[in-house]
Structures are given as C-alpha cells and as structure tokens.
C-alpha cells in the first residue's frame, strides 16, 4: 500500500492534489490509512482533477466498503462496521454540502450580446423548439427573429 502525505494540500501539482484529497477526507495518518495513493489518483482522474469531487467520491467509496463488511463477535472481541459507515456518511455529506456552495462551474449562456451572436452564427447549433412560435411555418424557410428555419 503506497501512502504519502506531505501536509501541503493544494491544487497546483498532482502531489498537492493528493494531499488535498487526503486532508479533506481525514486520511492523513499512514498507520490508519484507508486509501492508497493510486486509488486517490484514480479518483482525481475520474473527477477531472477536482479535489472536492475526488474527496466526495472517496468518502462514498469508503462508506460502501464498510457497509459491505459484516459486523461480528468472537468471544470478547466485537467488530462493528456500522460506526465506520456512519463516519464516512458524515464525511460524504459534509463534502457534498461544501460542493453545493461552489457554483464556479455554472454558466448561463446568452447573457451578453456577443454570446447570443456567437450562438446565432454557429451553423452546427440545433435550434431549440422555443425559437419557433405556433404561427411560424418552418416549411417556407422564412426568417424568424433573425434565424432561418
């Protein structure tokens, strides 16, 4: 099991992103590590290097891992995985709450005039039905609101 944590989380390099994911999910102690570096690299790859996305997916993965393990008792020894499931559910929920506040990836097109003109000039764009009103005749080829139907 490969484990590295330098204590310098960030987003500039792959090593910083690895540290960031470990930091966000609380997997920073080698003796009790839950994920291998290679697993975190996979999560980062799946989430396009988003540390928050990789952390959310990692927490969900850990929750699933412990949910699949059976709790058991042998004599005085008792292993209960329900607490691990609850812990990882809490981590997952916390990350999901944080991610829901991040709207930096949202985009609403057509707000500026140049966006509208760019869309209008794109010959490969499929015009939505909303551009054609019920009184327009698509078969005539007439121009409606600056668009040729």
C-alpha positions as CSV (number, residue, x, y, z in Angstrom):
1,X,0.0,0.0,0.0
2,X,1.5,3.3,-1.1
3,X,0.9,6.2,1.2
4,X,2.3,9.7,1.0
5,X,1.2,12.8,2.8
6,X,3.4,15.9,3.0
7,X,1.0,18.1,4.8
8,X,0.9,20.6,2.0
9,X,-2.5,20.3,0.3
10,X,-3.1,22.4,-2.7
11,X,-4.3,22.3,-6.3
12,X,-1.2,23.2,-8.4
13,X,0.6,19.8,-8.6
14,X,-0.6,16.2,-8.5
15,X,1.2,15.7,-5.2
16,X,-0.7,18.8,-3.7
17,X,-4.0,17.4,-5.1
18,X,-3.3,14.0,-3.5
19,X,-2.6,15.8,-0.1
20,X,-5.7,17.9,-0.6
21,X,-7.9,14.8,-1.0
22,X,-6.3,13.1,2.0
23,X,-6.8,16.2,4.0
24,X,-10.4,16.6,3.1
25,X,-11.4,13.1,3.9
26,X,-9.2,12.9,7.0
27,X,-6.9,10.2,5.7
28,X,-3.6,11.7,6.7
29,X,-2.1,9.1,9.1
30,X,-0.2,6.3,7.4
31,X,-0.8,3.8,10.2
32,X,-4.6,4.1,9.8
33,X,-4.7,4.9,6.1
34,X,-7.9,3.9,4.3
35,X,-6.8,4.7,0.7
36,X,-3.7,4.0,-1.4
37,X,-2.2,6.8,-3.4
38,X,-3.1,5.0,-6.6
39,X,-6.7,4.9,-5.6
40,X,-6.7,8.6,-4.9
41,X,-5.0,9.2,-8.3
42,X,-7.8,7.2,-9.9
43,X,-10.4,9.3,-8.1
44,X,-8.7,12.5,-9.2
45,X,-8.7,11.2,-12.8
46,X,-12.4,10.4,-12.7
47,X,-13.2,13.8,-11.3
48,X,-11.0,15.8,-13.8
49,X,-8.5,16.7,-11.0
50,X,-11.2,18.2,-8.8
51,X,-10.1,17.7,-5.2
52,X,-13.6,18.2,-3.9
53,X,-15.0,15.8,-6.4
54,X,-12.3,13.2,-5.7
55,X,-12.8,13.6,-1.9
56,X,-16.6,13.1,-2.3
57,X,-16.1,10.0,-4.4
58,X,-13.5,8.7,-2.0
59,X,-15.8,9.2,1.0
60,X,-18.6,7.4,-0.8
61,X,-16.3,4.6,-1.7
62,X,-15.2,4.2,1.9
63,X,-18.8,4.2,3.0
64,X,-19.6,1.5,0.5
65,X,-16.5,-0.5,1.6
66,X,-17.5,-0.6,5.2
67,X,-21.2,-1.1,4.5
68,X,-20.3,-4.3,2.7
69,X,-18.4,-5.7,5.7
70,X,-20.3,-7.7,8.2
71,X,-20.1,-6.9,11.9
72,X,-19.2,-9.9,14.0
73,X,-18.2,-11.0,17.5
74,X,-15.9,-13.8,18.7
75,X,-15.7,-14.1,22.5
76,X,-14.9,-10.7,24.0
77,X,-13.9,-9.3,20.6
78,X,-16.5,-7.4,18.7
79,X,-16.1,-5.7,15.3
80,X,-18.8,-3.3,14.4
81,X,-18.5,-1.6,11.0
82,X,-21.7,0.5,11.4
83,X,-19.7,3.2,13.1
84,X,-17.3,3.4,10.1
85,X,-20.3,3.6,7.8
86,X,-21.8,6.4,9.8
87,X,-18.4,8.2,9.9
88,X,-17.9,8.1,6.1
89,X,-21.5,9.1,5.5
90,X,-20.9,12.1,7.7
91,X,-17.7,13.0,5.7
92,X,-19.5,12.4,2.4
93,X,-22.5,14.6,3.5
94,X,-20.1,17.4,4.7
95,X,-18.2,17.4,1.4
96,X,-21.5,17.4,-0.6
97,X,-22.7,20.4,1.4
98,X,-19.5,22.2,0.7
99,X,-19.6,21.3,-3.0
100,X,-23.2,22.5,-3.3
101,X,-22.0,26.0,-2.4
102,X,-19.4,26.0,-5.2
103,X,-21.1,27.5,-8.3
104,X,-17.9,28.4,-10.1
105,X,-18.6,25.9,-12.8
106,X,-22.0,27.2,-13.6
107,X,-22.6,29.0,-16.9
108,X,-25.7,30.7,-18.3
109,X,-25.3,31.4,-22.0
110,X,-26.9,34.2,-23.9
111,X,-26.4,36.8,-21.2
112,X,-24.1,39.0,-23.3
113,X,-24.8,40.2,-26.8
114,X,-21.6,38.6,-28.0
115,X,-22.7,35.2,-26.5
116,X,-26.0,35.5,-28.4
117,X,-24.3,36.4,-31.7
118,X,-21.8,33.5,-31.2
119,X,-24.7,31.0,-30.8
120,X,-26.6,32.5,-33.7
121,X,-23.6,32.3,-36.1
122,X,-22.9,28.6,-35.1
123,X,-24.0,26.6,-38.1
124,X,-23.8,23.3,-36.2
125,X,-26.2,24.5,-33.4
126,X,-29.5,22.8,-33.1
127,X,-32.2,25.4,-32.7
128,X,-34.5,24.6,-29.8
129,X,-38.2,24.4,-30.5
130,X,-38.7,27.5,-28.3
131,X,-37.4,29.7,-31.2
132,X,-40.4,28.9,-33.4
133,X,-43.8,30.2,-32.5
134,X,-47.0,28.4,-33.3
135,X,-47.8,30.8,-36.2
136,X,-44.5,30.3,-37.9
137,X,-44.2,28.0,-40.9
138,X,-40.9,26.1,-40.9
139,X,-41.5,24.7,-44.4
140,X,-41.4,28.2,-46.0
141,X,-37.9,28.9,-45.0
142,X,-38.8,32.4,-43.8
143,X,-36.6,34.2,-41.3
144,X,-37.9,34.4,-37.8
145,X,-36.3,36.6,-35.2
146,X,-33.1,36.7,-37.2
147,X,-32.9,32.9,-37.6
148,X,-33.6,31.0,-40.8
149,X,-35.8,28.0,-40.1
